[in-house]
Amino acid sequence: MAYSVSTPFPISLHPKTVRSRPLKFRVLTRPIRASGSDLAVESRTGSKDLPIRSIPGSYGLPIVGPISDRWDYFYNQGPEEFFKSRIRKYNSTVYRVNMPPGAFIAENPQVVALLDGKSFQVLFDVDKVEKKDLFTGTFMPSTELTGGYRILSYLDPSEPKHAKLKTLLFFLLKSARNRIFPEFRATYSELFDSLEKELSLKGKAEFGGSSDAAAFNFLAKAFYGTNPADTKLKADAPGLITKWVLFNLHPLLTAGLPRVIEEPLLHTFSLPPALVKSDYNRLYEFFYESAGEILVEADNLGISREEATHNLLFATCFNTWGGMKILFPNMVKRIGRAGQKVHIRLAEEIRSVIKSNGGELTMGAIEKMELTKSVVYECLRFEPPVPAQYARAKRDMVIESHDAAFKVKAGEMLYGYQPLATKDPKIFDRADEFVPERFVGEEGEKLLRHVLWSNGPETETPTVGNKQCAGKDFVVLVARLFVIELFRRYDSFDIEVGKSALGSSVNFSSLRKASF
């Protein structure tokens, strides 16, 4: 509970009470300039064979440097070229740079960027880095947006409440396990029925809005056994959540407005939480009234029902729904662009496995769908729903890239842009290509440790002692279920793709119904 800026999203089929491993199913630092001086080093990632190199890069002049970097990031280059151009300039995948938003929202925008698959891994090592209040990076939204509480996503594992709140999410997932399959199929069958009708009337069908509504309905029914249509919330949740998420993340987003409007509106000052309070209260009321069983468990864990409800709301709406809002359109885009041959292979695999399983879809059946599983992992590798990860060094250390080692001081902010780490050409062959069968077979499975979307390697498990997405396995499961439902119904499809502030804007221009 991806979208693992370090934000959106995710849930796990890992139940349990507080334990080290669940069962499966503004600290300011002074400006630091690149120099060759020695640092006291307490730890080192990797071997001792690589040369020690001063971290290249510059933060520039106060105020001016952060604004210049922000303009490059949002307007002049865009995120990917922003990082790639500096890799070329410094001949290094590790360097110093300012990250948005900068003044006056973030007090210190200075980071050490880690942009390869090797150095990126230190961001997950909670023995070496701290995660306190870093979920959204160099700034933290007002707690007025979350009922006055610091939510689980902003807690470091060393904080006492972290284990209790993460355990509550594991319980939420465990309690939903028998509702996930039937509710997903029912909800997404309705979604595809509506898309077919829209396509027949208009010649194309817009996926995003319909998908957002379906995602919330599914989550409400699967997690809480509640149909939003039968409550005061009705069909309003997606709009309310989107507005609330905007107030949390606006310093990190671009809305496509002219710079002279967008900069002062979104990137210079925080929007007043009071403007979205009534919307948030409607969501809170829904979760408080729907989460009876989960709130009883909160009582048992020593968490107040109020704090538990705010955390359930955040985990469901921001993390999980927000993750699905980005991931599902991105999957449609990537699979759509893969072409008809890949579509037919997926349809054949999915239908044959279900048929051989007596027409039933089970976890065991899904595990036999090798190409389907690989396609989902490739979507998560190629376009991770949460591109940014942050951490603060707990002590002096040496961080290694593939080519060099770099001394980092305690207190320095570390930043990773995940799309570059998971498209590292020194790890992945044809790294910039979408390869549907990349993770098929024994050799393909070995690469899963480099799939990092969940704030940790895909081969590891979320626990109360780490910051890996509590919903890691849940997100992978619903992504597989989406692909399965899509190719149960259709042989192939065509799409039109546009841009969106969060993820991709996708329209279906054709849906070819199953013919075999």
C-alpha positions in Angstrom: 0.0 0.0 0.0 3.0 1.5 -4.3 2.1 4.4 -5.5 6.1 2.6 -3.1 7.1 10.0 -5.1 8.5 8.1 -2.6 4.8 7.8 -2.6 1.9 6.0 -4.1 1.0 2.7 -3.3 0.1 -0.7 -2.4 -1.2 -4.2 0.2 0.1 -7.8 0.9 -1.4 -11.1 1.3 0.8 -11.3 4.4 -1.2 -11.4 7.5 -0.2 -11.4 11.2 0.4 -9.7 14.4 3.5 -7.8 15.4 6.4 -9.9 14.4 9.6 -9.6 12.4 8.2 -11.3 9.4 4.5 -11.6 8.6 3.2 -14.9 7.2 3.2 -15.0 3.5 -0.2 -15.5 1.3 13.3 17.9 9.1 16.6 17.2 9.8 18.6 19.9 8.0 22.1 19.4 6.8 24.6 22.0 5.9 25.2 22.5 2.2 27.9 20.1 1.0 30.1 20.7 -2.0 32.0 18.2 -4.0 35.5 17.9 -2.6 38.3 15.5 -2.4 38.6 15.6 1.4 38.5 12.4 3.4 35.4 11.5 5.4 35.1 9.2 8.4 33.6 6.1 6.9 31.7 3.5 9.0 30.3 1.3 6.3 30.6 0.5 2.6 28.1 -1.1 0.2 29.7 -3.8 -1.9 33.4 -4.6 -2.5 36.5 -2.6 -1.8 37.9 -2.8 -5.3 36.4 0.3 -6.8 38.2 3.6 -6.7 36.9 6.3 -4.3 35.7 9.3 -6.3 34.5 12.7 -5.0 30.8 13.0 -5.7 30.4 15.3 -8.7 27.8 17.9 -9.2 26.8 21.3 -7.7 23.9 22.7 -5.8 24.6 26.2 -7.3 23.8 29.5 -5.5 21.2 29.6 -2.8 17.6 30.1 -4.1 19.0 30.4 -7.7 20.4 26.9 -8.0 17.3 25.1 -6.7 15.0 27.1 -8.9 17.2 26.5 -12.0 17.1 22.8 -11.3 13.4 22.8 -10.7 12.7 24.6 -14.0 14.9 22.0 -15.8 13.1 19.2 -14.1 9.6 20.4 -14.9 9.8 22.5 -18.0 13.1 22.6 -19.9 14.0 18.8 -19.9 11.5 16.7 -18.0 12.5 14.2 -15.3 14.2 11.6 -17.4 16.4 13.9 -19.5 17.0 16.0 -16.4 18.9 13.0 -14.8 20.4 11.6 -18.0 21.9 14.9 -19.1 23.7 15.2 -15.8 24.9 11.5 -16.0 26.5 12.4 -19.3 27.9 15.7 -17.9 29.5 14.2 -14.9 30.2 10.8 -16.4 28.6 9.4 -13.2 25.4 7.8 -12.1 25.9 9.3 -8.6 26.0 13.1 -8.3 24.8 16.1 -6.3 21.7 18.0 -7.5 18.7 19.9 -6.1 15.3 18.2 -6.2 11.9 19.9 -6.5 10.2 21.7 -5.0 12.8 23.8 -3.2 12.0 27.0 -1.4 9.7 27.9 0.0 8.1 24.5 0.5 11.2 22.5 1.2 13.9 23.9 3.5 16.7 21.9 2.0 16.5 20.6 -1.6 20.0 19.2 -1.8 20.4 15.4 -2.5 22.9 12.9 -3.6 21.2 11.2 -6.6 21.7 7.4 -7.0 20.7 6.5 -10.6 21.9 3.0 -11.3 20.7 -0.4 -10.1 23.6 -1.0 -7.8 23.8 2.3 -5.8 20.0 2.5 -5.6 19.8 -0.5 -3.3 21.1 1.4 -0.3 17.8 3.3 -0.1 16.2 0.1 1.2 18.8 -0.7 3.9 17.2 0.6 7.1 20.4 -0.2 9.1 22.2 2.4 7.0 19.4 4.9 6.2 16.5 6.6 7.9 13.0 7.1 6.3 11.4 9.5 8.8 9.2 12.0 7.1 10.7 11.3 3.7 7.7 9.6 1.9 7.3 12.6 -0.4 10.9 13.6 -0.5 12.5 16.9 0.6 9.2 18.2 1.9 6.4 16.8 4.0 2.8 17.8 3.4 0.9 19.2 6.4 -0.5 16.7 8.8 -3.7 18.7 8.6 -4.2 16.7 5.4 -4.2 13.5 7.5 -6.3 14.4 10.5 -3.3 15.7 12.4 -1.4 12.4 12.4 1.9 11.3 10.9 0.8 8.4 8.8 2.6 5.1 8.5 4.2 6.0 5.2 6.1 8.8 7.0 7.3 6.7 9.9 10.8 5.1 10.2 10.8 1.5 11.3 12.6 2.5 14.4 9.5 4.5 15.6 7.3 2.5 18.0 4.0 3.0 16.1 5.5 1.7 12.8 5.2 -1.9 13.7 1.6 -1.6 15.1 0.3 0.3 12.1 2.0 -2.0 9.5 0.6 -5.0 11.4 -2.9 -3.4 11.1 -2.4 -3.3 7.3 -1.3 -6.9 7.2 -4.5 -7.8 9.1 -6.6 -5.7 6.6 -5.1 -7.8 3.8 -5.6 -11.1 5.6 -9.3 -10.2 6.3 -9.9 -9.5 2.6 -8.3 -12.6 1.1 -11.6 -14.5 0.4 -13.2 -11.4 -1.3 -10.5 -10.4 -3.7 -11.1 -12.8 -6.5 -14.9 -12.6 -6.7 -15.1 -8.8 -6.2 -12.4 -8.2 -8.7 -14.1 -10.2 -11.4 -17.5 -8.7 -10.7 -16.2 -5.1 -10.7 -14.0 -5.3 -13.7 -16.6 -7.2 -15.7 -18.8 -4.2 -15.2 -16.0 -1.9 -16.2 -15.4 -3.7 -19.5 -19.1 -3.8 -20.2 -19.3 -0.1 -19.9 -16.2 0.4 -22.0 -17.7 -1.7 -24.8 -20.9 0.4 -24.7 -18.9 3.7 -24.8 -16.8 2.4 -27.7 -19.9 1.4 -29.7 -21.4 4.9 -29.2 -18.4 7.1 -29.5 -15.8 5.1 -31.5 -13.4 5.2 -28.5 -13.6 4.6 -24.8 -11.8 6.6 -22.2 -10.2 4.2 -19.7 -8.9 6.4 -16.9 -12.1 7.7 -15.3 -13.9 4.4 -15.5 -10.8 2.6 -14.1 -10.6 5.0 -11.2 -14.2 4.3 -10.2 -13.8 0.6 -10.6 -10.6 0.5 -8.5 -12.3 2.3 -5.6 -15.4 0.1 -5.7 -13.3 -3.0 -5.8 -11.1 -1.9 -2.8 -14.1 -0.9 -0.8 -15.8 -4.2 -1.4 -12.7 -6.4 -1.0 -11.2 -4.7 2.1 -14.3 -3.5 3.9 -17.2 -5.5 2.4 -19.0 -2.2 1.6 -20.5 -1.0 -1.6 -19.8 2.8 -1.8 -23.0 3.2 -3.8 -25.0 2.2 -0.7 -23.4 4.9 1.4 -23.4 8.7 1.6 -20.2 8.6 -0.5 -22.0 7.3 -3.6 -19.8 7.6 -6.6 -17.9 10.6 -5.4 -14.7 9.0 -4.0 -12.4 9.2 -7.1 -13.0 12.9 -7.4 -12.5 13.5 -3.7 -9.4 11.5 -3.5 -7.8 13.1 -6.6 -8.3 16.6 -5.2 -6.9 15.5 -1.8 -3.9 13.8 -3.4 -3.3 17.0 -5.4 -3.1 19.0 -2.2 -0.5 16.5 -0.9 1.6 16.2 -4.0 1.2 19.5 -5.9 4.8 20.6 -5.3 5.9 17.5 -7.3 3.5 17.7 -10.2 3.0 19.7 -13.3 -0.5 20.4 -14.6 0.6 21.6 -18.1 -0.2 25.2 -17.2 2.0 28.1 -18.3 5.0 28.4 -16.1 4.1 31.9 -14.9 0.9 30.4 -13.5 2.0 27.0 -12.4 5.2 28.0 -10.5 3.5 30.3 -7.9 0.4 28.2 -7.8 1.9 24.7 -7.3 5.6 24.9 -6.6 6.2 27.9 -4.4 3.8 27.7 -1.5 1.7 24.9 0.0 -2.0 25.0 -0.8 -4.1 25.5 2.3 -5.4 22.2 3.7 -8.6 23.9 4.8 -9.7 24.0 1.1 -10.0 20.2 1.0 -11.0 19.5 4.6 -14.7 18.9 3.9 -13.8 16.4 1.1 -11.4 14.6 3.4 -14.0 14.4 6.2 -16.4 12.6 3.8 -13.8 10.0 3.1 -13.0 9.7 6.8 -16.6 9.1 7.6 -16.9 6.3 5.0 -13.8 4.5 6.4 -14.8 4.9 10.0 -18.3 3.5 9.3 -17.0 0.6 7.1 -13.9 -0.6 8.9 -15.6 -2.2 11.9 -13.6 -5.5 12.0 -10.4 -3.7 11.3 -11.0 -1.1 14.0 -11.6 -3.9 16.5 -8.1 -5.2 15.6 -6.8 -1.6 16.1 -8.2 -1.7 19.6 -6.3 -5.0 20.2 -3.1 -3.4 18.9 -3.4 -0.3 21.1 -4.1 2.0 18.2 -6.9 4.6 18.7 -9.8 4.1 16.3 -9.3 7.7 15.0 -5.6 7.1 14.2 -6.4 3.8 12.6 -9.1 5.2 10.4 -6.8 8.0 9.1 -4.2 5.3 8.3 -6.7 3.0 6.6 -7.9 5.9 4.5 -4.3 6.8 3.5 -3.4 3.2 2.7 -6.5 2.6 0.7 -6.9 5.9 -1.1 -3.4 7.3 -1.5 -1.3 4.2 -1.6 -3.4 1.5 -3.1 -6.0 3.4 -5.2 -3.4 5.9 -6.2 -1.1 3.1 -7.3 -3.8 1.4 -9.3 -4.7 4.8 -10.9 -1.2 5.0 -12.3 -0.4 1.3 -12.8 -3.5 0.1 -14.7 -3.4 2.7 -17.5 0.4 2.2 -17.8 -0.1 -1.5 -18.2 -2.8 -1.0 -20.9 -0.4 1.3 -22.7 2.6 -1.0 -22.5 0.7 -4.2 -23.4 -1.2 -2.4 -26.1 2.0 -1.2 -27.7 3.4 -4.7 -27.5 1.1 -5.7 -30.4 -1.3 -8.4 -31.4 1.1 -11.3 -31.3 1.8 -10.8 -27.7 -2.0 -10.3 -27.1 -2.7 -13.7 -28.7 0.0 -15.4 -26.7 -1.4 -14.0 -23.4 -5.0 -14.9 -24.4 -3.9 -18.5 -25.3 -2.0 -18.9 -22.0 -4.7 -17.5 -19.8 -7.6 -19.4 -21.4 -5.8 -22.7 -21.6 -4.7 -22.6 -17.9 -8.2 -21.7 -16.7 -9.7 -24.4 -18.9 -7.3 -27.1 -17.6 -8.2 -26.0 -14.1 -11.9 -26.8 -14.6 -12.8 -23.3 -15.6 -11.8 -21.9 -12.2 -9.3 -19.2 -11.6 -7.2 -19.9 -8.5 -3.8 -18.8 -7.1 -2.4 -22.1 -8.3 -3.7 -21.5 -11.8 -2.2 -18.0 -11.9 1.2 -19.4 -10.9 1.1 -21.5 -14.1 0.7 -18.4 -16.3 4.4 -17.7 -16.9 4.0 -15.1 -19.6 1.2 -13.2 -17.7 3.4 -13.0 -14.6 6.4 -11.8 -16.7 4.4 -9.1 -18.4 3.2 -7.7 -15.1 6.7 -7.7 -13.7 8.0 -6.0 -16.9 5.3 -3.3 -16.6 6.5 -2.7 -13.0 10.1 -2.6 -14.1 9.7 -0.5 -17.2 7.4 2.2 -15.6 7.3 1.8 -11.8 4.2 3.6 -10.4 6.4 5.4 -7.8 9.5 6.8 -9.6 11.2 8.4 -6.6 12.7 7.1 -3.4 14.3 9.1 -0.6 16.4 8.2 2.5 18.8 10.0 4.9 22.2 8.5 5.7 22.4 7.4 9.3 26.2 7.4 9.3 29.2 8.1 7.2 29.3 5.5 4.5 30.7 4.6 1.1 28.2 3.9 -1.7 29.2 2.1 -4.8 27.9 2.4 -8.3 29.1 0.0 -11.0 32.2 2.1 -11.7 33.2 3.9 -8.6 32.7 4.4 -4.9 31.5 7.6 -3.2 31.8 8.9 0.4 28.6 10.1 1.9 28.3 11.9 5.2 25.7 11.1 7.9 22.7 13.3 7.5 22.9 13.7 3.8 19.7 13.1 1.8 19.9 10.3 -0.8 17.5 10.2 -3.8 16.9 7.5 -6.4 15.0 7.9 -9.7 13.7 4.3 -10.1 13.1 4.2 -13.8 16.8 4.6 -14.4 17.7 2.0 -11.8 15.3 -0.6 -13.2 16.5 0.2 -16.8 20.1 -0.1 -15.9 21.9 -1.5 -19.1 24.5 -3.2 -16.9 21.8 -5.3 -15.3 19.2 -5.7 -18.0 19.7 -6.7 -21.6 17.7 -4.4 -24.0 17.0 -2.4 -20.9 15.1 0.4 -22.7 12.8 -2.1 -24.5 9.6 -3.6 -23.1 10.3 -7.3 -23.3 7.1 -9.3 -22.3 9.0 -12.6 -21.7 11.9 -11.1 -19.8 11.1 -12.8 -16.5 10.1 -16.2 -17.9 12.2 -19.2 -16.8 15.0 -19.7 -14.3 17.2 -17.0 -15.7 14.4 -14.6 -15.9 13.4 -15.2 -12.3 16.9 -14.3 -11.2 16.3 -10.8 -12.5 13.4 -10.2 -10.1 15.7 -9.0 -7.4 16.2 -5.9 -9.6 12.5 -5.1 -9.8 12.2 -2.5 -7.1 8.8 -0.8 -7.4 7.7 -1.8 -3.9 10.5 0.1 -2.0 12.5 -3.1 -2.0 13.5 -6.0 -4.3 10.7 -8.2 -5.6 12.4 -11.2 -4.1 12.1 -9.8 -0.5 9.1 -9.7 1.8 7.5 -6.7 3.6 7.9 -6.9 7.4 7.2 -4.6 10.3 11.0 -3.9 10.4 11.4 -2.6 6.9 9.7 0.0 4.6 8.8 -2.3 1.8 5.2 -1.8 0.6 2.9 -3.7 2.9 0.7 -4.4 -0.1 3.5 -5.7 -2.4 1.9 -9.0 -3.1 -1.6 -7.6 -3.3 -0.6 -5.1 -6.0 1.1 -7.9 -8.1 -2.0 -10.0 -7.7 -4.5 -7.4 -8.8 -2.2 -6.5 -11.7 -2.3 -10.1 -12.8 -6.0 -10.3 -12.3 -6.4 -7.3 -14.5 -4.4 -8.8 -17.4 -6.4 -12.1 -16.9 -9.8 -10.4 -17.1 -8.7 -8.4 -20.1 -7.6 -11.4 -22.1 -10.4 -13.6 -20.9 -12.7 -11.3 -22.8 -10.6 -10.0 -25.7 -8.2 -11.4 -28.3 -6.6 -8.0 -28.9 -7.2 -4.3 -28.6 -5.9 -1.0 -29.9 -5.3 2.2 -27.9 -4.6 5.9 -28.1 -2.2 7.4 -25.5 -1.9 10.9 -24.1 -0.2 12.5 -21.1 -1.6 12.8 -17.5 -0.3 14.5 -14.4 -0.4 11.0 -12.8 0.5 8.2 -15.2 -0.9 7.9 -18.7 -4.1 8.9 -20.4 -5.4 5.9 -22.4 -8.4 5.4 -24.7 -9.4 2.1 -26.2 -10.0 2.5 -30.0 -10.9 -1.2 -30.4 -11.7 -4.2 -28.3 -11.7 -7.5 -30.3 -13.8 -10.0 -28.4 -12.6 -13.5 -27.7 -12.8 -15.8 -30.7 -11.4 -19.0 -29.3 
